[in-house]
Amino acid sequence: MAERTATIGSRVGLHARPAAIFAEAAGEYDFEITIAKEGEPADEAMDASSILSLMSLGAEYGQKVILRADHPDADTALDHLATVLETDHDAE
C-alpha cells in the first residue's frame, strides 16, 4: 500500500472549494484512495473522492493528512493528490 503525507495549503483549510477541487482530482482515478488526519487510525480513513467525507474531515490550514491507496499506479496518483492538497486554492 502506498502512502503520502501532505500538509493542507489552503488558508481556510479543506473547506468547500478546496475540497471540491481535491475530490474531483481523486475521482479521476479508478481505484480507492483514502484520506485521514495524521495520527488517526487507518480504519478511520475516508473516501478521498467524496466531498462530504472531505468536509467532515475538518482538516485545517497547516494540518497534515495521510493519503493511502493500494494499486500499481498509486504512487503517481498520491504524488499528484498531495500537490493538490498543498496548493492554496484560496489565493487570489
N, C-alpha and C positions, 0 to 999 in steps of 0.2 A: 504494500500500500504506500502510495506517495503522499507526502505531507509537506505543506509550506506554512510558514508563519508570515503574516502580513500585518502592518500597522495601518489603522484606519486614517486616511489622509484628508477626508472631507472635514472642514472646520466644525460642522454641526453634527458630525457622526454619520452613522449609516441610517439616515432617515429616508424619506420618500424618494427624492431624486437620485441620490447615490445608490440607494437600494434597488431602484428600478433599473438603473444602468448596469449594476452588477448582476442582478437576476437575469437580465436579457443576455449578458455575456455568458453566464453559467449555463443558460438554457441552450446555447449554441452547441453544446457537447452532448453526444448521445449516450452518456454514461453518468452515473450518480456522482455528484460532488457534494460534500458536506462542509459546513462551517460551524465553528464553535468558538466561544471566547477562550482565550488562553487560560489554562488551569482547570477548565471544566472537563468532566469525564467524556470520553469519546462517545459513549452511548447517549449523551445529551446533544450531540451534533444535529444540526438541522439541514434541510434541503437548501442548498445554495441557490437554486433556481426559483425558489418561492419567495416572492416579495413579502408575503405575510410572515414567513419564517424570519426573514431578514429584519423586518421591522420589530418583531417580538424579541429578537436577539438583544436589541438595545445597545449595540456597540457604539461607543463614543469616540470622538477625535483622540488619536494617540493610543487607543487601546489595541492590544494585539489579539488577533484571531488566528485560528488554525483551519486551514483548508485541507481536506483529505479526499482521495479518490483511488480506486483500485481498477486500473485499466492500462493497457500498453501506452496510451497517449496521455496518461495522467500528468507526467512531468511537464510537458509542454502546456497543457491546459492550466495547471496550477500556477506556473510562472506567469502566464497571461493574466489570470484572475487576480493574482497578488498585485500585479501592476495596476489593475483597475481599482482595487481597494486602496492602494497607496496614493492614488491621484486625488487632488482636491477638486471634486466636481462642483463645488460651490464657488470657486474662484471666478471673479468677473473678468 
